[in-house]
């Protein structure tokens, strides 16, 4: 699903780009932030705090950064990716979260 979202142009990859995109409103706003649990403590905290500030849902996923990069079709290992489409965000949450953690 991450690969499909990337090919559709509905992702923002990398901590700094995600942080810059968080204030956006409208169609291209961020719906979901996925943070690798292998990311540094500072990166995880920065993304969590900013996500909460902007009211954006985030998930700390048990996923290796190299695998995350591979799923996104990238040569590098990003620590985070943001999804800007409701449909992709919903499907990714279903895959990553147990049913009892799903909201709404």
C-alpha positions as CSV (number, residue, x, y, z in Angstrom):
1,X,0.0,0.0,0.0
2,X,2.9,2.4,0.7
3,X,4.3,1.8,-2.8
4,X,0.9,2.6,-4.3
5,X,0.6,5.8,-2.3
6,X,4.1,6.9,-3.3
7,X,3.4,6.2,-7.0
8,X,0.2,8.1,-6.7
9,X,2.1,11.1,-5.3
10,X,0.4,10.9,-1.9
11,X,3.5,10.6,0.3
12,X,6.0,12.9,1.9
13,X,9.2,11.1,2.8
14,X,11.7,12.1,5.5
15,X,11.4,13.9,8.8
16,X,12.3,17.4,7.7
17,X,10.0,17.4,4.7
18,X,7.1,16.0,6.8
19,X,7.6,18.7,9.4
20,X,7.5,21.4,6.8
21,X,4.4,19.9,5.3
22,X,2.4,19.6,8.5
23,X,0.9,23.1,8.6
24,X,-0.6,22.6,5.1
25,X,-4.4,22.6,4.8
26,X,-6.7,21.4,2.1
27,X,-6.3,18.5,-0.2
28,X,-2.6,18.0,0.2
29,X,-2.6,18.0,4.0
30,X,-1.0,15.2,5.9
31,X,-3.5,12.6,7.1
32,X,-1.1,10.0,8.7
33,X,2.5,9.9,9.8
34,X,4.3,6.6,10.0
35,X,7.5,6.6,12.1
36,X,9.9,3.6,12.2
37,X,10.4,2.4,15.8
38,X,14.1,2.1,14.8
39,X,14.3,5.9,14.3
40,X,16.3,7.9,16.8
41,X,14.6,9.0,20.0
42,X,14.9,12.6,18.9
43,X,13.3,11.9,15.6
44,X,10.4,10.0,17.1
45,X,9.8,12.7,19.7
46,X,10.0,15.5,17.2
47,X,7.4,13.9,14.8
48,X,5.1,12.9,17.7
49,X,5.1,16.3,19.2
50,X,4.5,18.1,15.9
51,X,1.8,15.6,14.9
52,X,0.0,16.2,18.1
53,X,0.3,19.9,17.8
54,X,-1.2,19.9,14.3
55,X,-3.8,17.2,15.1
56,X,-2.3,14.6,12.8
57,X,-2.6,10.9,13.6
58,X,0.7,9.1,13.8
59,X,1.9,5.5,14.2
60,X,5.2,4.2,15.5
61,X,5.5,1.1,13.4
62,X,7.6,-2.0,14.0
63,X,9.3,-1.6,10.7
64,X,13.0,-1.4,9.8
65,X,14.1,1.8,8.0
66,X,15.7,-0.2,5.2
67,X,12.4,-2.1,4.7
68,X,10.5,1.2,4.7
69,X,12.7,2.6,2.0
70,X,12.3,-0.6,0.0
71,X,8.5,-0.5,0.3
72,X,8.6,3.1,-0.9
73,X,10.9,2.2,-3.8
74,X,13.8,4.3,-2.4
75,X,17.5,3.6,-2.3
76,X,17.9,5.3,1.1
77,X,16.4,4.3,4.5
78,X,13.9,6.9,5.6
79,X,12.8,7.0,9.3
80,X,9.3,8.3,8.5
81,X,6.7,8.7,5.8
82,X,3.5,10.8,5.7
83,X,0.4,9.9,3.8
84,X,-1.7,12.7,2.2
85,X,-4.7,10.7,1.1
86,X,-7.6,9.5,3.3
87,X,-8.1,6.2,1.5
88,X,-4.4,5.2,1.6
89,X,-4.2,6.4,5.3
90,X,-7.2,4.3,6.3
91,X,-5.9,1.1,4.5
92,X,-2.4,1.5,6.0
93,X,-3.9,2.0,9.5
94,X,-5.9,-1.2,9.1
95,X,-2.7,-3.1,8.2
96,X,-0.6,-1.6,11.0
97,X,-3.0,-1.4,13.9
98,X,-5.0,-4.1,15.7
99,X,-8.7,-3.8,15.2
100,X,-9.3,-2.5,18.8
101,X,-6.9,0.4,18.2
102,X,-8.8,1.7,15.2
103,X,-10.6,5.0,15.7
104,X,-13.7,6.2,14.1
